[in-house]
Amino acid sequence: METPGPERRHAAYHEAGHVIADLVFGFRFTSVTIRPGEAGEYEGGVYGMARGRARDLAVVELAGIVASARMDGYDPWQEPPRYDDDSADIASAGDFVDNWAAFLEKTYGEPAVRDQLWSEAEEETRALVDRHWDEIGAIAGSLLDRETLPYHEVIAILKDRCPAFEPGGRSDSGR
């Protein structure tokens, strides 16, 4: 088997980070892919509908960046984004954090806490990726082999290779 290039490895770890974060928070997706698009460029994605707390969704967005950065050996908060999907995920996570901060301000009269919330999301994402690195590696390896995995195959791979991992319930599951 040919060794995957850096962009393909990045894509696999990036999408695997999203998948594992989705599962930790109890979100269900339909499939994940790193299949190249018509132009031959990476067009990976996790497909499905995720609705949940803004904090959890921000962590899911950031998990792909943190997983691929860990695989590449750099700190995503110390270096600028290396790929377009990193920039897009940072923007999406920022939107979730902004909504979270606005909710807290409107509901509880909390002063502007965006920077604190962003730091908490960053810290939680790093911890999630570190805690579930084996699972991320198992899914990334399978994506490199097969490019696309439906939800049920992701679950089967995790049961086989990481039997201690159990997908979580919704984010109110006692974290």
Sequence and secondary structure as in RCSB ss.txt:
>XXXX:A:sequence
METPGPERRHAAYHEAGHVIADLVFGFRFTSVTIRPGEAGEYEGGVYGMARGRARDLAVVELAGIVASARMDGYD
PWQEPPRYDDDSADIASAGDFVDNWAAFLEKTYGEPAVRDQLWSEAEEETRALVDRHWDEIGAIAGSLLDRETLP
YHEVIAILKDRCPAFEPGGRSDSGR
>XXXX:A:secstr
     HHHHHHHHHHHHHHHHHHHTT  EEEEE  B TTSSB  EEEE     HHHHHHHHHHHHHHHHHHHT  
TTTS  SSHHHHHHHHHHHHHHHHHHHHHHHHH     HHHHHHHHHHHHHHHHHHTHHHHHHHHHHHHHHSEEE
HHHHHHHHHHH TT     STTS  
